[in-house]
Amino acid sequence: MTGGSLVTNIVVAVKYVPDATADRTFSSDNTVDRDNVDGLLSELDEYAVEQALQVVEAGEGEVTVLTVGPEDAADAVRKALQMGADKGVHVVDDAIHGSDAFATSLVLAKAIEKLEYDFVFFGMGSTDGSMGIVPTLVAERLGLPAVTFGSEVTVDGDSVTIRRDGDAATQEISASGKVVVSVTDQTGEARYPSFKGIMAAKKKPVDTWSLSDLGVDAGEVGLENAWTKVESFEPRPPRTAGEIVTDEGDGGVKLVEFLASKKFV
């Protein structure tokens, strides 16, 4: 990724998610259980932070990290600051609990409107919801173009160009002015925070905003106002012991019979 000679300010929206390696489940209200599992900055958002840092490091500007979530979501902002972001914003309000992608996009858009920015970067999706629609929803609310799922991103002045790799073709898409960008995990490895970065992050400013600070009514967010909800869930059944077949010269026949019984052949 390259940066132009102009001062470039980038807002990177990130999410605090349950650790994907942990046993994840839902709470009694059918929302993701975030209390009984360790959380962290979504790995897919680390790529967005990395690309934003590369743009700013190639020229001038600042990277502001924005998250919406509970108190613990401050950890996601802290990780991005340790990577090199300049400042953070954490929107936290009890009324946000259970918000779907549509409500989340509203809160993000209202927060972004309060910030100084040229571009808004997102990861390609979150590792918990895996919807991937929030970047375009935010772009729609802000009235901005969106270039999404970029596996390569180039910024030149006030224009941005991405390469989007599909199953059968590759597209090159450009936009200028203020633009919303989402990047994939193919854009390059995200950096690890250095000891110097970890220490420097402790002095970087982090603003905490509520819904009232954004002018968002509690009736527009939250589980009761969500357009999408989890109606029910059940734990994945435990693994059963596999079936051992002793090959006594007819192993191939037994294998075919097994596959046929499962309708694989």
C-alpha positions as CSV (number, residue, x, y, z in Angstrom):
1,M,0.0,0.0,0.0
2,T,1.3,3.5,-0.8
3,G,0.3,6.9,0.4
4,G,0.1,10.2,-1.4
5,S,1.8,13.4,-0.4
6,L,-1.3,14.8,1.2
7,V,-2.2,14.5,4.9
8,T,-4.4,11.4,5.2
9,N,-6.5,10.8,8.2
10,I,-8.1,7.3,8.5
11,V,-10.7,6.0,10.8
12,V,-10.5,2.2,11.3
13,A,-13.6,0.5,12.7
14,V,-12.7,-2.5,14.8
15,K,-14.6,-5.1,16.8
16,Y,-14.0,-6.9,20.1
17,V,-14.9,-10.5,19.6
18,P,-14.8,-13.8,21.5
19,D,-11.7,-15.8,21.0
20,A,-12.3,-18.1,18.1
21,T,-10.3,-20.9,19.7
22,A,-12.5,-20.9,22.8
23,D,-15.8,-22.7,23.3
24,R,-18.2,-20.1,22.2
25,T,-21.9,-20.1,23.0
26,F,-24.9,-17.9,23.6
27,S,-26.4,-16.3,26.7
28,S,-29.9,-16.8,28.0
29,D,-31.2,-13.9,25.8
30,N,-29.7,-15.6,22.7
31,T,-27.0,-13.1,22.2
32,V,-23.3,-14.1,22.0
33,D,-21.9,-14.9,25.4
34,R,-19.1,-12.4,25.9
35,D,-18.7,-12.8,29.7
36,N,-17.5,-16.3,30.0
37,V,-15.0,-16.3,27.2
38,D,-11.8,-14.3,26.6
39,G,-12.2,-11.5,24.0
40,L,-9.8,-9.8,21.6
41,L,-9.5,-7.6,18.6
42,S,-11.0,-9.4,15.7
43,E,-8.1,-10.8,13.6
44,L,-9.7,-9.7,10.4
45,D,-9.7,-6.1,11.7
46,E,-6.0,-6.3,12.3
47,Y,-5.5,-6.3,8.6
48,A,-7.5,-3.0,8.3
49,V,-5.4,-1.4,11.0
50,E,-2.2,-2.6,9.2
51,Q,-3.3,-1.1,5.9
52,A,-4.2,2.2,7.5
53,L,-0.9,2.4,9.3
54,Q,1.0,1.7,6.0
55,V,-0.9,4.6,4.3
56,V,-0.1,7.1,7.0
57,E,3.5,5.9,7.4
58,A,4.0,6.6,3.7
59,G,3.0,10.2,4.1
60,E,1.4,12.2,6.9
61,G,-1.7,11.9,8.9
62,E,-3.3,10.0,11.8
63,V,-5.1,6.7,12.3
64,T,-8.1,6.7,14.7
65,V,-9.5,3.4,15.9
66,L,-13.2,3.2,16.6
67,T,-15.1,0.5,18.3
68,V,-18.6,-0.1,19.6
69,G,-19.0,-2.5,22.4
70,P,-19.0,-3.2,26.2
71,E,-16.4,-2.0,28.7
72,D,-14.0,-4.9,27.7
73,A,-14.0,-3.7,24.1
74,A,-11.5,-1.1,25.2
75,D,-9.0,-4.0,24.9
76,A,-9.5,-4.0,21.1
77,V,-8.7,-0.3,20.9
78,R,-5.7,-0.8,23.1
79,K,-4.3,-3.5,20.8
80,A,-4.7,-1.3,17.8
81,L,-2.9,1.6,19.6
82,Q,-0.1,-0.8,20.4
83,M,0.2,-1.7,16.7
84,G,0.7,2.0,16.0
85,A,-2.7,3.8,15.7
86,D,-2.6,7.3,17.1
87,K,-5.9,7.6,19.1
88,G,-9.0,5.7,19.9
89,V,-12.8,6.1,20.4
90,H,-14.9,3.7,22.3
91,V,-18.7,3.9,22.1
92,V,-20.1,2.2,25.1
93,D,-23.7,2.2,26.3
94,D,-25.8,-0.4,28.0
95,A,-28.6,0.2,25.5
96,I,-26.4,-1.1,22.6
97,H,-26.4,-4.7,23.9
98,G,-27.9,-7.0,21.4
99,S,-27.8,-4.6,18.5
100,D,-27.8,-6.1,15.0
101,A,-25.7,-5.1,12.0
102,F,-28.1,-2.3,11.1
103,A,-28.1,-0.7,14.5
104,T,-24.3,-1.1,14.8
105,S,-23.9,0.7,11.4
106,L,-26.0,3.6,12.7
107,V,-23.9,4.0,15.8
108,L,-20.6,3.7,13.8
109,A,-21.8,6.2,11.2
110,K,-22.8,8.8,13.9
111,A,-19.4,8.4,15.6
112,I,-17.5,8.7,12.3
113,E,-19.4,11.9,11.5
114,K,-17.9,13.4,14.7
115,L,-14.3,12.6,13.6
116,E,-11.9,14.1,11.1
117,Y,-11.3,11.6,8.3
118,D,-10.5,11.0,4.7
119,F,-11.0,7.3,4.5
120,V,-12.8,4.7,6.7
121,F,-11.3,1.3,6.8
122,F,-12.9,-2.0,7.9
123,G,-11.9,-5.6,8.0
124,M,-13.9,-7.9,5.6
125,G,-16.1,-9.1,8.4
126,S,-16.1,-10.0,12.1
127,T,-15.1,-13.4,13.3
128,D,-18.2,-13.8,15.4
129,G,-21.1,-12.5,13.2
130,S,-19.3,-13.1,9.9
131,M,-21.9,-11.0,8.0
132,G,-19.5,-8.6,6.2
133,I,-22.3,-6.1,5.5
134,V,-21.5,-3.3,8.1
135,P,-19.0,-1.5,5.8
136,T,-21.5,-0.9,3.1
137,L,-24.3,-0.1,5.6
138,V,-22.0,2.6,7.1
139,A,-21.1,3.9,3.6
140,E,-24.8,4.2,2.8
141,R,-25.6,6.1,6.0
142,L,-22.7,8.5,5.4
143,G,-23.5,8.9,1.7
144,L,-20.1,7.7,0.6
145,P,-18.8,5.3,-2.0
146,A,-17.6,1.9,-0.7
147,V,-14.9,-0.3,-2.2
148,T,-15.0,-3.6,-0.5
149,F,-13.2,-6.9,-0.1
150,G,-9.9,-5.5,-1.3
151,S,-7.0,-8.0,-1.4
152,E,-4.7,-5.2,-2.4
153,V,-5.2,-1.5,-1.5
154,T,-3.4,1.6,-3.0
155,V,-4.0,5.1,-1.8
156,D,-2.8,8.0,-3.9
157,G,-3.7,11.4,-2.6
158,D,-7.5,11.5,-2.3
159,S,-8.2,8.4,-4.3
160,V,-8.1,4.7,-3.4
161,T,-7.9,1.7,-5.6
162,I,-8.5,-1.9,-4.6
163,R,-8.0,-5.3,-6.3
164,R,-10.9,-7.6,-5.6
165,D,-10.1,-11.3,-6.3
166,G,-13.2,-13.4,-7.1
167,D,-13.5,-17.0,-8.0
168,A,-13.4,-16.5,-11.7
169,A,-12.0,-12.9,-12.2
170,T,-10.1,-10.1,-10.6
171,Q,-11.6,-6.6,-10.5
172,E,-9.8,-3.2,-10.0
173,I,-12.1,-0.6,-8.4
174,S,-11.3,3.0,-7.7
175,A,-13.0,5.9,-5.9
176,S,-12.0,9.4,-4.8
177,G,-12.9,11.7,-2.0
178,K,-14.0,10.3,1.3
179,V,-14.4,6.5,0.8
180,V,-15.3,3.5,2.9
181,V,-12.9,0.6,2.3
182,S,-12.9,-3.0,3.5
183,V,-9.9,-5.3,3.2
184,T,-9.4,-9.0,3.2
185,D,-6.9,-11.2,5.0
186,Q,-4.9,-11.3,1.7
187,T,-3.6,-7.7,2.1
188,G,-0.5,-8.8,4.0
189,E,0.4,-9.9,7.5
190,A,-0.5,-7.5,10.3
191,R,2.3,-6.4,12.5
192,Y,2.8,-7.5,16.1
193,P,3.0,-4.8,18.7
194,S,6.5,-4.0,19.8
195,F,7.5,-3.3,23.4
196,K,8.0,0.3,22.4
197,G,4.5,0.3,20.9
198,I,3.0,-1.3,23.9
199,M,4.5,1.4,26.2
200,A,3.6,4.2,23.9
201,A,-0.1,3.1,23.7
202,K,-0.5,3.9,27.4
203,K,-0.1,7.6,26.7
204,K,-2.4,7.7,23.6
205,P,-5.8,9.4,24.0
206,V,-9.0,7.3,24.0
207,D,-12.4,9.1,24.1
208,T,-15.4,7.3,25.5
209,W,-18.8,8.2,24.0
210,S,-22.3,7.3,24.9
211,L,-25.4,7.2,22.6
212,S,-26.4,10.6,23.9
213,D,-23.0,12.0,22.8
214,L,-23.9,10.8,19.2
215,G,-27.5,11.9,19.3
216,V,-28.7,8.3,18.9
217,D,-32.0,7.4,20.6
218,A,-31.9,4.1,22.6
219,G,-35.0,3.1,20.8
220,E,-33.0,2.7,17.6
221,V,-30.6,0.1,18.9
222,G,-30.5,-2.9,21.2
223,L,-31.9,-6.4,21.1
224,E,-35.6,-5.4,21.3
225,N,-35.2,-3.2,18.2
226,A,-33.0,-5.6,16.2
227,W,-34.2,-6.6,12.7
228,T,-32.3,-9.9,13.0
229,K,-32.3,-12.2,16.1
230,V,-31.2,-15.7,17.1
231,E,-34.4,-17.5,17.9
232,S,-32.9,-20.6,19.4
233,F,-29.7,-22.6,19.6
234,E,-28.4,-25.9,20.8
235,P,-24.8,-27.1,21.6
236,R,-23.0,-29.1,18.9
237,P,-23.3,-32.8,19.8
238,P,-20.0,-34.3,21.1
239,R,-17.9,-36.3,18.7
240,T,-18.6,-40.0,18.7
241,A,-16.0,-42.7,18.4
242,G,-15.1,-43.6,14.8
243,E,-15.8,-47.0,13.3
244,I,-12.8,-49.3,12.8
245,V,-12.9,-51.7,9.9
246,T,-10.4,-54.5,9.9
247,D,-9.2,-55.2,6.4
248,E,-9.4,-58.9,5.8
249,G,-9.1,-58.6,2.0
250,D,-12.5,-57.0,1.6
251,G,-11.6,-53.5,3.0
252,G,-12.4,-51.9,-0.3
253,V,-15.8,-53.4,-0.4
254,K,-16.6,-52.4,3.1
255,L,-15.4,-48.8,2.4
256,V,-17.7,-48.6,-0.6
257,E,-20.6,-50.0,1.4
258,F,-20.0,-47.4,4.1
259,L,-19.9,-44.5,1.7
260,A,-23.0,-45.8,0.0
261,S,-24.8,-46.0,3.3
262,K,-24.0,-42.3,3.9
263,K,-25.1,-41.5,0.3
264,F,-21.6,-40.3,-0.6
265,V,-21.5,-42.5,-3.6
